[in-house]
Each structure stands twice: as C-alpha cells, then as structure tokens.
C-alpha cells in the first residue's frame, strides 16, 4: 500500500511481517537515537490509512 500525498508505504516481508516507511530525514545524521517527530508522522499516516 502506498500513499503518495503523505510519502508513506506499507509492504509485507517474506516472513509475513509488515514494513513501514516514510519521508527521508531532512539532513544526514549518523546518530542512532532516531527522530521521534518523523516516527510520529509516519505512524499517524499509517493509522489514517488503515483504521
């Protein structure tokens, strides 16, 4: 499932798990702490697609 307006996709892996993806970060970061606002944006786009 792909949603172009919110730059979001969901696909199923070979083992049956769901793979979520979204926008790229606005800058390159080698930190391993993540980007919580981006995660929240991708999660809200997924929830709005699959109620």
N, C-alpha and C positions, 0 to 999 in steps of 0.2 A: 504494500500500500504506500503510495507516495502522495504527498500534499505539497504542491509547489509554492503556494502562497505563503506558507509558514516555513518552508525549507525543512521538511520533516519526512522521514520514511520509517517504515517497519517492514522487516523481512524475517523469514524463518530460516534458521540454520539447518545444516544437515542432521543434527541431533535433535531437532524439534524445538529448540529454544528461540525466543524472539530477540531480534537485533534491532535496536532503536538508533536512529541517527538524526542529526540536525545541522544547524549552521556551524560554520567554522568559527574559531575564535578570531577576533579582530587583529591579533598580533601573535607572533611566535613566542611561546613560553615553554621553557624546559622544566618548569616546576611540576611537581607531582601532586600538588594539593587540589587541583581541579578548579572549576569555575562554576560555583553554585548558581548564579543568575542564569547562565546558559543551560544548565541542567534543569532548572525550574521551567524555563521557556520550552524546552523540548518535551518535558513531561506534560505541561499544560496543553501543548499542541496534540500530543497523543491522546490525552483524555478527551479533548474536544472531538477527535475523530471517532473514537470508539467508546461510546457512552456505556 
